[in-house]
Amino acid sequence: TNYLTQTVLGVTMLTLWWGDVNLSRTMIAVWILGVWGLQLWWSTWWLARFRYGPFEWAWRCATYRTWQPLRQKASSA
C-alpha cells in the first residue's frame, strides 16, 4: 500500500502539478520526507486496527478467492 501510494503521489505531483517547475533537490527531499512521515503515521494508525494494508488485503482476498478478515482481533486485556 505504501509503495503504491508513493508511486501515485510521486507521479501526480512531479509530472502533472509540478511538471513545468524546476524543483531544487532540497524541495524534492522535503516532499519525500513529508510523504514518508505521513505514511509512517498513517501505517501505524492503520495497523493498530487492521491486519493488513488495504491493497495487501485486497490482494490476499483475490489470491485465496474468499473474503479474508481485515480487522484485528480484540485484545483480551
Distance bins in CASP14 RR format, pairs under 12 A and 6 or more apart:
PFRMAT RR
TARGET T0000
AUTHOR 0000-0000-0000
RMODE 2
METHOD distances of the structure
MODEL  1
1 7 0 0 0 0 0 1 0 0 0 0 0
1 8 0 0 0 0 0 1 0 0 0 0 0
1 39 0 0 0 0 1 0 0 0 0 0 0
1 42 0 0 0 0 1 0 0 0 0 0 0
1 43 1 0 0 1 0 0 0 0 0 0 0
1 46 0 0 0 0 1 0 0 0 0 0 0
1 47 0 0 0 0 0 1 0 0 0 0 0
1 50 0 0 0 0 0 1 0 0 0 0 0
1 52 0 0 0 0 1 0 0 0 0 0 0
1 53 1 0 1 0 0 0 0 0 0 0 0
1 54 1 0 1 0 0 0 0 0 0 0 0
1 55 1 0 1 0 0 0 0 0 0 0 0
1 56 1 0 0 1 0 0 0 0 0 0 0
1 57 0 0 0 0 1 0 0 0 0 0 0
1 58 0 0 0 0 1 0 0 0 0 0 0
1 59 0 0 0 0 1 0 0 0 0 0 0
2 8 0 0 0 0 0 1 0 0 0 0 0
2 9 0 0 0 0 0 1 0 0 0 0 0
2 35 0 0 0 0 1 0 0 0 0 0 0
2 36 0 0 0 0 1 0 0 0 0 0 0
2 37 0 0 0 0 0 1 0 0 0 0 0
2 38 0 0 0 0 0 1 0 0 0 0 0
2 39 1 0 1 0 0 0 0 0 0 0 0
2 40 0 0 0 0 1 0 0 0 0 0 0
2 41 0 0 0 0 0 1 0 0 0 0 0
2 42 0 0 0 0 1 0 0 0 0 0 0
2 43 1 0 0 1 0 0 0 0 0 0 0
2 44 0 0 0 0 0 1 0 0 0 0 0
2 46 0 0 0 0 0 1 0 0 0 0 0
2 47 0 0 0 0 0 1 0 0 0 0 0
2 53 0 0 0 0 1 0 0 0 0 0 0
2 54 0 0 0 0 0 1 0 0 0 0 0
2 55 0 0 0 0 1 0 0 0 0 0 0
2 56 0 0 0 0 1 0 0 0 0 0 0
3 9 0 0 0 0 0 1 0 0 0 0 0
3 10 0 0 0 0 0 1 0 0 0 0 0
3 35 0 0 0 0 0 1 0 0 0 0 0
3 36 0 0 0 0 0 1 0 0 0 0 0
3 39 0 0 0 0 1 0 0 0 0 0 0
3 43 0 0 0 0 0 1 0 0 0 0 0
3 53 0 0 0 0 0 1 0 0 0 0 0
3 55 0 0 0 0 1 0 0 0 0 0 0
3 56 0 0 0 0 0 1 0 0 0 0 0
4 10 0 0 0 0 0 1 0 0 0 0 0
4 11 0 0 0 0 0 1 0 0 0 0 0
4 39 0 0 0 0 0 1 0 0 0 0 0
4 53 0 0 0 0 0 1 0 0 0 0 0
4 54 0 0 0 0 1 0 0 0 0 0 0
4 55 1 0 1 0 0 0 0 0 0 0 0
4 56 0 0 0 0 1 0 0 0 0 0 0
4 58 0 0 0 0 0 1 0 0 0 0 0
4 59 0 0 0 0 0 1 0 0 0 0 0
5 11 0 0 0 0 0 1 0 0 0 0 0
5 12 0 0 0 0 0 1 0 0 0 0 0
5 13 0 0 0 0 0 1 0 0 0 0 0
5 35 1 0 0 1 0 0 0 0 0 0 0
5 36 0 0 0 0 0 1 0 0 0 0 0
5 37 0 0 0 0 0 1 0 0 0 0 0
5 38 0 0 0 0 1 0 0 0 0 0 0
5 39 1 0 0 1 0 0 0 0 0 0 0
5 40 0 0 0 0 0 1 0 0 0 0 0
5 42 0 0 0 0 1 0 0 0 0 0 0
5 43 0 0 0 0 1 0 0 0 0 0 0
5 46 0 0 0 0 0 1 0 0 0 0 0
5 53 0 0 0 0 0 1 0 0 0 0 0
5 54 0 0 0 0 1 0 0 0 0 0 0
5 55 0 0 0 0 1 0 0 0 0 0 0
6 12 0 0 0 0 0 1 0 0 0 0 0
6 13 0 0 0 0 0 1 0 0 0 0 0
6 14 0 0 0 0 0 1 0 0 0 0 0
6 31 0 0 0 0 0 1 0 0 0 0 0
6 32 0 0 0 0 1 0 0 0 0 0 0
6 34 0 0 0 0 0 1 0 0 0 0 0
6 35 1 0 0 1 0 0 0 0 0 0 0
6 36 0 0 0 0 1 0 0 0 0 0 0
6 37 0 0 0 0 0 1 0 0 0 0 0
6 38 0 0 0 0 0 1 0 0 0 0 0
6 39 1 0 0 1 0 0 0 0 0 0 0
6 43 0 0 0 0 0 1 0 0 0 0 0
7 13 0 0 0 0 0 1 0 0 0 0 0
7 14 0 0 0 0 0 1 0 0 0 0 0
7 15 0 0 0 0 0 1 0 0 0 0 0
7 35 0 0 0 0 0 1 0 0 0 0 0
7 55 0 0 0 0 0 1 0 0 0 0 0
8 14 0 0 0 0 0 1 0 0 0 0 0
8 15 0 0 0 0 0 1 0 0 0 0 0
8 16 0 0 0 0 0 1 0 0 0 0 0
8 35 0 0 0 0 0 1 0 0 0 0 0
8 55 0 0 0 0 0 1 0 0 0 0 0
9 15 0 0 0 0 0 1 0 0 0 0 0
9 16 0 0 0 0 0 1 0 0 0 0 0
9 17 0 0 0 0 0 1 0 0 0 0 0
9 18 0 0 0 0 0 1 0 0 0 0 0
9 31 0 0 0 0 1 0 0 0 0 0 0
9 32 0 0 0 0 1 0 0 0 0 0 0
9 34 0 0 0 0 0 1 0 0 0 0 0
9 35 1 0 1 0 0 0 0 0 0 0 0
9 36 0 0 0 0 0 1 0 0 0 0 0
9 38 0 0 0 0 1 0 0 0 0 0 0
9 39 0 0 0 0 1 0 0 0 0 0 0
10 16 0 0 0 0 1 0 0 0 0 0 0
10 17 0 0 0 0 1 0 0 0 0 0 0
10 18 0 0 0 0 1 0 0 0 0 0 0
10 19 0 0 0 0 0 1 0 0 0 0 0
10 23 0 0 0 0 0 1 0 0 0 0 0
10 28 0 0 0 0 1 0 0 0 0 0 0
10 31 0 0 0 0 1 0 0 0 0 0 0
10 32 0 0 0 0 1 0 0 0 0 0 0
10 34 0 0 0 0 0 1 0 0 0 0 0
10 35 1 0 0 1 0 0 0 0 0 0 0
11 17 0 0 0 0 0 1 0 0 0 0 0
11 18 0 0 0 0 0 1 0 0 0 0 0
11 19 0 0 0 0 0 1 0 0 0 0 0
12 18 0 0 0 0 1 0 0 0 0 0 0
12 19 0 0 0 0 0 1 0 0 0 0 0
12 31 0 0 0 0 0 1 0 0 0 0 0
12 35 0 0 0 0 0 1 0 0 0 0 0
13 19 0 0 0 0 1 0 0 0 0 0 0
13 21 0 0 0 0 0 1 0 0 0 0 0
13 23 0 0 0 0 1 0 0 0 0 0 0
13 27 0 0 0 0 0 1 0 0 0 0 0
13 28 0 0 0 0 1 0 0 0 0 0 0
13 31 1 0 0 1 0 0 0 0 0 0 0
13 32 0 0 0 0 0 1 0 0 0 0 0
13 34 0 0 0 0 0 1 0 0 0 0 0
13 35 0 0 0 0 1 0 0 0 0 0 0
14 20 0 0 0 0 0 1 0 0 0 0 0
14 21 0 0 0 0 1 0 0 0 0 0 0
14 22 0 0 0 0 0 1 0 0 0 0 0
14 23 1 0 0 1 0 0 0 0 0 0 0
14 27 0 0 0 0 0 1 0 0 0 0 0
14 28 1 0 0 1 0 0 0 0 0 0 0
14 31 0 0 0 0 1 0 0 0 0 0 0
14 32 0 0 0 0 0 1 0 0 0 0 0
14 35 0 0 0 0 0 1 0 0 0 0 0
15 21 0 0 0 0 0 1 0 0 0 0 0
15 23 0 0 0 0 0 1 0 0 0 0 0
17 23 0 0 0 0 0 1 0 0 0 0 0
17 31 0 0 0 0 0 1 0 0 0 0 0
18 24 0 0 0 0 0 1 0 0 0 0 0
18 27 0 0 0 0 1 0 0 0 0 0 0
18 28 0 0 0 0 1 0 0 0 0 0 0
18 31 0 0 0 0 1 0 0 0 0 0 0
21 27 0 0 0 0 1 0 0 0 0 0 0
21 28 0 0 0 0 0 1 0 0 0 0 0
21 31 0 0 0 0 0 1 0 0 0 0 0
22 28 0 0 0 0 0 1 0 0 0 0 0
23 29 0 0 0 0 1 0 0 0 0 0 0
23 30 0 0 0 0 1 0 0 0 0 0 0
23 31 1 0 0 1 0 0 0 0 0 0 0
23 32 0 0 0 0 0 1 0 0 0 0 0
24 30 0 0 0 0 1 0 0 0 0 0 0
24 31 0 0 0 0 0 1 0 0 0 0 0
25 31 0 0 0 0 0 1 0 0 0 0 0
25 32 0 0 0 0 0 1 0 0 0 0 0
26 32 0 0 0 0 0 1 0 0 0 0 0
26 33 0 0 0 0 0 1 0 0 0 0 0
27 33 0 0 0 0 0 1 0 0 0 0 0
27 34 0 0 0 0 0 1 0 0 0 0 0
28 34 0 0 0 0 0 1 0 0 0 0 0
28 35 0 0 0 0 0 1 0 0 0 0 0
29 35 0 0 0 0 0 1 0 0 0 0 0
29 36 0 0 0 0 0 1 0 0 0 0 0
30 36 0 0 0 0 0 1 0 0 0 0 0
30 37 0 0 0 0 0 1 0 0 0 0 0
31 37 0 0 0 0 0 1 0 0 0 0 0
31 38 0 0 0 0 0 1 0 0 0 0 0
32 38 0 0 0 0 0 1 0 0 0 0 0
32 39 0 0 0 0 0 1 0 0 0 0 0
33 39 0 0 0 0 0 1 0 0 0 0 0
33 40 0 0 0 0 0 1 0 0 0 0 0
34 40 0 0 0 0 1 0 0 0 0 0 0
34 41 0 0 0 0 0 1 0 0 0 0 0
34 42 0 0 0 0 0 1 0 0 0 0 0
35 41 0 0 0 0 0 1 0 0 0 0 0
35 42 0 0 0 0 0 1 0 0 0 0 0
35 43 0 0 0 0 0 1 0 0 0 0 0
36 42 0 0 0 0 0 1 0 0 0 0 0
36 43 0 0 0 0 0 1 0 0 0 0 0
37 43 0 0 0 0 1 0 0 0 0 0 0
37 44 0 0 0 0 0 1 0 0 0 0 0
38 44 0 0 0 0 0 1 0 0 0 0 0
38 45 0 0 0 0 0 1 0 0 0 0 0
38 46 0 0 0 0 0 1 0 0 0 0 0
39 45 0 0 0 0 0 1 0 0 0 0 0
39 46 0 0 0 0 1 0 0 0 0 0 0
39 47 0 0 0 0 0 1 0 0 0 0 0
39 53 0 0 0 0 0 1 0 0 0 0 0
40 46 0 0 0 0 0 1 0 0 0 0 0
40 47 0 0 0 0 0 1 0 0 0 0 0
41 47 0 0 0 0 0 1 0 0 0 0 0
41 48 0 0 0 0 0 1 0 0 0 0 0
42 48 0 0 0 0 0 1 0 0 0 0 0
42 49 0 0 0 0 0 1 0 0 0 0 0
42 50 0 0 0 0 0 1 0 0 0 0 0
42 53 0 0 0 0 0 1 0 0 0 0 0
42 54 0 0 0 0 0 1 0 0 0 0 0
43 49 0 0 0 0 0 1 0 0 0 0 0
43 50 0 0 0 0 0 1 0 0 0 0 0
43 52 0 0 0 0 0 1 0 0 0 0 0
43 53 0 0 0 0 1 0 0 0 0 0 0
43 54 0 0 0 0 0 1 0 0 0 0 0
43 56 0 0 0 0 0 1 0 0 0 0 0
44 50 0 0 0 0 0 1 0 0 0 0 0
45 53 0 0 0 0 0 1 0 0 0 0 0
46 52 0 0 0 0 1 0 0 0 0 0 0
46 53 1 0 0 1 0 0 0 0 0 0 0
46 54 0 0 0 0 1 0 0 0 0 0 0
46 55 0 0 0 0 0 1 0 0 0 0 0
46 56 0 0 0 0 0 1 0 0 0 0 0
46 57 0 0 0 0 0 1 0 0 0 0 0
46 70 0 0 0 0 0 1 0 0 0 0 0
46 71 0 0 0 0 0 1 0 0 0 0 0
46 72 0 0 0 0 0 1 0 0 0 0 0
47 53 1 0 0 1 0 0 0 0 0 0 0
47 54 0 0 0 0 0 1 0 0 0 0 0
47 56 0 0 0 0 0 1 0 0 0 0 0
47 57 0 0 0 0 0 1 0 0 0 0 0
47 70 0 0 0 0 0 1 0 0 0 0 0
47 71 0 0 0 0 0 1 0 0 0 0 0
47 72 0 0 0 0 1 0 0 0 0 0 0
48 71 0 0 0 0 0 1 0 0 0 0 0
48 72 1 0 0 1 0 0 0 0 0 0 0
48 75 0 0 0 0 0 1 0 0 0 0 0
49 70 0 0 0 0 1 0 0 0 0 0 0
49 71 1 0 0 1 0 0 0 0 0 0 0
49 72 1 0 1 0 0 0 0 0 0 0 0
49 73 0 0 0 0 0 1 0 0 0 0 0
49 74 0 0 0 0 0 1 0 0 0 0 0
49 75 0 0 0 0 0 1 0 0 0 0 0
50 56 0 0 0 0 1 0 0 0 0 0 0
50 57 1 0 0 1 0 0 0 0 0 0 0
50 60 0 0 0 0 0 1 0 0 0 0 0
50 68 0 0 0 0 0 1 0 0 0 0 0
50 69 0 0 0 0 1 0 0 0 0 0 0
50 70 1 0 1 0 0 0 0 0 0 0 0
50 71 1 0 1 0 0 0 0 0 0 0 0
50 72 1 0 0 1 0 0 0 0 0 0 0
50 73 0 0 0 0 0 1 0 0 0 0 0
51 57 1 0 0 1 0 0 0 0 0 0 0
51 60 0 0 0 0 1 0 0 0 0 0 0
51 61 0 0 0 0 0 1 0 0 0 0 0
51 68 0 0 0 0 1 0 0 0 0 0 0
51 69 1 0 0 1 0 0 0 0 0 0 0
51 70 1 0 0 1 0 0 0 0 0 0 0
51 71 1 0 0 1 0 0 0 0 0 0 0
51 72 1 0 1 0 0 0 0 0 0 0 0
51 73 0 0 0 0 1 0 0 0 0 0 0
52 58 0 0 0 0 1 0 0 0 0 0 0
52 59 0 0 0 0 1 0 0 0 0 0 0
52 60 1 0 0 1 0 0 0 0 0 0 0
52 61 0 0 0 0 1 0 0 0 0 0 0
52 63 0 0 0 0 0 1 0 0 0 0 0
52 68 1 0 0 1 0 0 0 0 0 0 0
52 69 0 0 0 0 1 0 0 0 0 0 0
52 70 1 0 0 1 0 0 0 0 0 0 0
52 71 0 0 0 0 0 1 0 0 0 0 0
52 72 0 0 0 0 0 1 0 0 0 0 0
53 59 0 0 0 0 1 0 0 0 0 0 0
53 60 0 0 0 0 1 0 0 0 0 0 0
53 61 0 0 0 0 0 1 0 0 0 0 0
53 68 0 0 0 0 0 1 0 0 0 0 0
53 70 0 0 0 0 1 0 0 0 0 0 0
53 71 0 0 0 0 0 1 0 0 0 0 0
53 72 0 0 0 0 0 1 0 0 0 0 0
54 60 0 0 0 0 0 1 0 0 0 0 0
54 61 0 0 0 0 0 1 0 0 0 0 0
54 70 0 0 0 0 1 0 0 0 0 0 0
55 61 0 0 0 0 0 1 0 0 0 0 0
55 62 0 0 0 0 0 1 0 0 0 0 0
55 70 0 0 0 0 0 1 0 0 0 0 0
56 62 0 0 0 0 0 1 0 0 0 0 0
56 63 0 0 0 0 0 1 0 0 0 0 0
56 68 0 0 0 0 1 0 0 0 0 0 0
56 70 0 0 0 0 1 0 0 0 0 0 0
57 63 0 0 0 0 0 1 0 0 0 0 0
57 64 0 0 0 0 0 1 0 0 0 0 0
57 67 0 0 0 0 1 0 0 0 0 0 0
57 68 1 0 0 1 0 0 0 0 0 0 0
57 69 0 0 0 0 1 0 0 0 0 0 0
57 70 1 0 1 0 0 0 0 0 0 0 0
57 71 0 0 0 0 0 1 0 0 0 0 0
58 64 0 0 0 0 0 1 0 0 0 0 0
58 67 0 0 0 0 0 1 0 0 0 0 0
58 68 0 0 0 0 1 0 0 0 0 0 0
58 70 0 0 0 0 1 0 0 0 0 0 0
59 65 0 0 0 0 0 1 0 0 0 0 0
59 68 0 0 0 0 1 0 0 0 0 0 0
60 66 0 0 0 0 1 0 0 0 0 0 0
60 67 0 0 0 0 1 0 0 0 0 0 0
60 68 1 0 1 0 0 0 0 0 0 0 0
60 69 0 0 0 0 1 0 0 0 0 0 0
60 70 0 0 0 0 1 0 0 0 0 0 0
61 67 1 0 1 0 0 0 0 0 0 0 0
61 68 1 0 1 0 0 0 0 0 0 0 0
61 69 0 0 0 0 0 1 0 0 0 0 0
61 70 0 0 0 0 1 0 0 0 0 0 0
62 68 0 0 0 0 1 0 0 0 0 0 0
END
